[in-house]
Structure formats: C-alpha cells, structure tokens
C-alpha cells in the first residue's frame, strides 16, 4: 500500500525571524511513517519543521507553512492509497508578513490574522477509493469535537487525543487516543507508546483496504 503521512507543526511567518506555530513535535507522524515502512508499505512523509531524523526508507518532503503542506499533499495524493493527517497545521496566519524584523517599540504591534487553508476540506473531493484518517488534538470536549470533524471532513476515521494530558499529545513518547471510525462507536485505546499507537492505527487502515 502507498501511504501519505503528514507530521509536525507548520510555521506561519510574522517577519523574517518570528512566526506563529504550535507545540507539535512530529513524533506521532514520524512513528506512523516508520511503522508503515516496517510493515512493508511505501511511505511519503510530508513534514513541517521538527528536530527528528527521517525514518529509513521513507520519502521525506519538507515544508514550512500550511500552504506549502497543502501543495505537497495535493501533489502526492494521486499516487497514494491512504492518507494519515497527523500534522498539527496552524489554523491562522498573519494577513501580511513584514519584510524586515519588527522592532520593539513603546506600543505592541497589532497582528491581523486570517485563516489558513483547511487541507482535509480542500482534498475531500479527491478522496475516491482512498482511506482518509485525521487527527483531532483537543483540550476539552474531545470526542464531541472529533466526531464533528469526522463528519465535516468526510473522513473514514479520526484519532482523538487530549493534549492537555502530561503523558499524551505533544512532545512526549506516549499517547492515549480514541479511534472514531465512521458508522462505529468510539474505540478508546489504553496509554501506550506512539510506536504502538502507530502499529495499531496502520493495522486498522490495512483492514479497510482488504
């Protein structure tokens, strides 16, 4: 199977030295990519800026912004059988980007924001036979919000996790997630390593392609 995985954060520039981003380390997406190759799949990894080594055997596409990630996903999508969107894409970006570093003044600058492109929404019409899996990193009403995203984006499944927990979510090696598949009751998985989560998730994706 040919699997397209996204990982890490995006960075939306404010000026040449500052940006808007989030705490995503990319560990979950990289674990999925690594496990995919180990299970015999061809894996393309579209990664935002992270401090991780690309897993051996994975085709790596590096991006910075949400717009670049969207373009990379659109370019790779025709050749893939499954898409796993584990990246934490920034929802907002500055409306204008300063050409020079903004100097400290007596008053704080006003930053006007605009929405970034919703990648899953943009590629929904191109789903066809592909398995689409999203991630929902939330801090409250986790399952309700994940269910909403599952339906709104036309996904086959979504992986929900509470990133306010110290042992799950961003920057740690463990995760506790709930898999919500379309037409099925939520399936809560125990706390486990992100590698174990990746293996279990890939087994589910494989079951959908049989």
C-alpha positions in Angstrom: 0.0 0.0 0.0 1.1 3.6 -0.7 0.6 5.7 2.4 0.9 9.5 2.6 1.6 10.8 6.2 1.8 14.4 7.4 3.6 15.3 10.6 4.8 18.1 12.8 3.6 21.7 13.0 3.6 24.4 10.4 5.1 27.9 10.8 3.3 31.0 9.6 5.8 33.9 9.4 5.2 37.3 11.0 8.5 38.7 9.8 11.9 37.2 8.8 12.6 35.9 12.4 9.2 35.4 14.0 6.4 33.0 13.3 3.1 31.5 14.6 3.2 27.8 15.4 2.3 25.2 17.9 3.9 22.6 20.2 3.7 19.6 17.9 7.0 17.7 17.9 6.1 15.4 14.9 6.7 12.3 17.0 3.3 10.7 16.2 3.5 11.2 12.5 7.1 10.1 12.3 6.1 6.9 14.3 3.4 6.2 11.8 5.8 6.7 8.9 8.4 4.4 10.5 5.9 1.7 11.3 4.5 1.9 7.8 7.8 1.1 6.2 8.4 -1.7 8.7 5.0 -3.2 7.7 6.1 -3.2 4.0 4.3 -0.1 2.7 5.7 2.7 0.5 5.5 5.8 2.7 5.8 9.5 1.8 6.1 11.8 4.8 5.2 15.5 4.4 6.8 17.1 7.4 6.7 20.5 9.0 9.8 21.8 10.8 10.8 19.2 13.5 14.0 18.0 15.2 13.6 14.4 14.2 15.5 12.1 11.8 13.6 10.9 8.8 12.9 7.1 9.2 14.9 4.9 6.9 13.1 4.0 3.7 10.6 6.9 4.0 10.4 9.5 1.2 10.6 12.9 3.0 9.0 16.1 1.8 9.9 19.1 4.0 7.5 22.1 4.2 7.2 25.2 6.5 3.7 26.7 6.1 0.2 25.4 5.9 0.0 26.5 2.2 3.2 24.5 1.5 1.8 21.5 3.2 -1.4 21.7 1.3 0.5 21.9 -2.0 2.7 18.9 -1.1 -0.3 16.8 -0.1 -2.1 17.7 -3.3 1.0 16.8 -5.3 1.4 13.4 -3.6 -2.2 12.4 -3.3 -2.8 10.9 -6.7 -0.2 8.2 -6.0 -1.4 7.2 -2.5 -3.9 4.7 -1.3 -4.3 6.1 2.2 -3.7 9.5 3.8 -3.0 9.9 7.5 -3.0 13.5 8.6 -1.1 13.6 11.8 0.3 17.1 11.4 -0.8 20.0 13.6 -1.5 22.6 10.9 -1.7 26.2 12.0 -5.3 27.5 11.8 -4.2 31.1 11.5 -1.5 33.1 9.7 -0.7 36.9 9.7 -2.6 38.7 6.9 0.6 40.5 6.0 4.3 39.5 6.5 6.8 42.2 7.3 9.8 42.2 5.1 12.1 43.3 8.0 12.3 42.3 11.6 9.8 44.3 13.6 11.5 46.4 16.2 10.4 46.7 19.8 8.5 50.0 20.4 6.5 51.7 23.1 3.3 50.0 21.9 2.7 46.4 21.0 2.1 45.8 17.2 -1.4 44.7 16.2 -1.3 41.4 14.4 -4.2 40.9 11.9 -4.8 37.2 11.2 -6.6 35.2 8.5 -7.5 31.5 8.3 -5.1 29.1 6.6 -6.4 26.6 4.1 -8.1 23.5 5.6 -6.2 20.7 4.0 -8.7 17.9 4.5 -11.5 20.1 3.4 -9.6 21.1 0.2 -8.8 17.5 -0.8 -12.2 16.0 0.2 -13.5 16.0 -3.4 -10.4 13.9 -4.4 -11.0 11.1 -1.9 -12.2 8.4 -4.3 -11.0 5.0 -3.1 -8.5 6.3 -0.6 -8.7 5.9 3.1 -8.6 9.2 4.9 -7.6 9.4 8.6 -7.4 12.6 10.5 -6.2 13.6 14.0 -8.0 15.8 16.5 -5.8 17.3 19.2 -8.1 18.8 21.7 -8.1 20.1 25.3 -11.9 19.9 26.0 -15.0 18.1 24.6 -12.5 15.9 22.9 -14.8 13.2 21.5 -17.6 15.6 20.5 -15.1 17.8 18.6 -13.5 14.8 16.9 -16.9 13.5 15.8 -17.8 16.9 14.4 -14.5 16.9 12.4 -15.0 13.3 11.2 -18.4 14.2 9.6 -17.4 17.7 8.4 -14.3 16.5 6.6 -15.7 13.2 5.2 -13.1 11.0 6.9 -13.1 7.3 7.3 -11.7 7.7 10.8 -10.3 10.2 13.2 -7.8 9.8 16.1 -8.8 11.9 19.0 -6.4 12.8 21.9 -6.5 15.1 24.8 -3.3 17.1 24.5 -3.7 18.7 27.9 -2.5 15.5 29.5 1.1 15.3 30.5 1.5 11.7 29.3 -0.2 12.2 25.9 -0.2 14.5 22.9 2.6 16.9 22.2 6.3 16.4 22.8 6.1 13.0 24.7 6.7 9.5 23.6 3.4 8.1 24.7 -0.2 8.7 23.7 -3.7 7.8 24.8 -6.2 8.1 21.9 -9.7 7.2 20.8 -10.3 5.9 17.3 -13.6 7.1 15.9 -14.5 5.3 12.6 -17.4 6.3 10.5 -20.5 4.4 11.5 -18.9 2.8 14.6 -18.8 3.6 18.3 -15.6 5.3 19.6 -12.8 2.8 20.5 -10.7 4.0 23.3 -7.1 2.7 23.3 -5.0 2.5 26.5 -2.0 4.6 27.2 0.8 3.3 25.0 3.9 4.4 23.1 3.4 6.3 20.0 5.0 3.5 18.1 2.3 1.1 19.4 -0.4 3.6 18.5 1.1 3.8 15.0 1.1 0.0 14.6 -2.5 -0.3 15.8 -3.7 2.5 13.6 -1.9 1.0 10.5 -3.5 -2.3 11.2 -6.9 -0.6 11.1 -6.0 1.2 7.8 -4.9 -2.1 6.3 -8.2 -3.7 7.2 -10.0 -1.0 5.3 -8.0 -1.8 2.1 -8.6 -5.5 2.1 
